[in-house]
Amino acid sequence: MAEPETELLLAVGLIAQVLPYGLNRIGRTGCLGSGEHLSTIEKDTNGDALWVWCYPSVTAELRSLLLRKCCLTDENKLLHTFVFGQYKRSWFYITTVEVQDSPALKKVTHFSIVLTAKDFNPEKYAAFTRILCRIYLKHGSPVKMMESYIAVLTKGICQSEENGSFLSKDFDARKAYLAGSIKDIVSQFGMETVILYTALMLKKRIVVYHPRIEAIQEFTRTLPALVWHRQDWSILHSYVHLNEGEVEALKACTGYIAGFTDSEVSSRPDLYDVYVNLADSEITISPVVKEAMTMGKLHKEIGQLIVQSAEDPDKSDSQVIKDISLKTKEILATLASLTEVSDGNEKPTLNSEALKQKRFPPATENFLFHLAAAEQMLKI
């Protein structure tokens, strides 16, 4: 497996907002080297934030997406210091700062550093982009940023006394997976957390709404830990707009967790099986999946286990995740005992007759059947 730093896409974008009628300070366009691209874009007189530099060139589609994610283009003018998300298997991380007393950036009021990468690790890229921001504040030029960027790309480290040090190997992927708080989720939703667990086990589509992007990102990034046995954060799309391209890309995914700040998403039942109104602490199951999501004795047991574990003051979030994972392994072991290998298939498939003979309660049998479907264990 490649080291995390080698997974970086060679794409650092810089979005800047300059004072009305001001021209950008990079007054030239040039080539830094083979395959690299440096460009300057003026800010127009209506105050819009415009892309001013990137290395190497990016597609118009990605540039449009990142401008949309950058808070400098928001009409409400709220400053989001750090946001992250995923689009078509590529992660984006954006750090935004307000410019104050920077001789190098006299005509700039704010700027954002955008980093795209192949791995999920918000803490890692927040730390690195903060260093890049400090460099840019001081020098007002992408050249110095590139030196640090290339150093991390090739050596996994950049360090300086004035801007701080960054060591890529300090940011383990497992730490990123465990950074959220399962206990906070259970504190908010109690027994209803089992709905989220069931939806994730069955690889359903979960949409989360909250007007604050920070709340959405903290909540959604934690949900994949409920199905720790998969350790799959590729299902996370923590910052989605109701944009045609983004919606189509999302629909191409079989199961996902998608975060929206636009309340209009509640009237888009085509996008979700489970809808979470995080602001009002409400979870709604779509009629389309009510049969698959029928709750019974097994779900009650799981819900009680989750709540009891999360409410134990002596248990950490990682211990709660372990407790849930052990219960999940029990369920998967039960499912495995009902499978068979036939017709030359290497992967076991569910023996429906064996499932019926067990005489499980209807809701349990139903859940195991749909879990087998989610795990691709049904005969086609």
Buried (B, 14 or more C-beta within 10 A) or exposed (E): EEEBBEEBBEBBBBBBBBEEEBEBBBEEEEEEEEEBBBBBBEBEEEBEBBBBBBBBEBEEEBBBBBBBBBBBBBEEEEEBBBBBBBBEEBBBBBBBBEBEEBEEBEBBBBBBBBBBBEBBBBBBBBBBBBBBBBBBBBBBBBEBBBEBBEBBBEEBBBEBEEBBEBBBEEBEBEEBBBBBBBBBBBEEBBBBBBBBBBBBBBBBBBBBBBEEBEBBBBBBBBBBBBBBEBEBBEBBBBBBBEBEBBBEBBEEBEBBBBBBBEEEBBEBBEBBBBBBBBEEEEBBBBEBBEEBBBBBEBBEEBBEBBBEBBEEEEBEBBBBBEBBBEBBEEBBEBBEEBBEEEEEEEEBBBBBEEBEEEEBEEBBBBBBBBBBBBBEBEEE
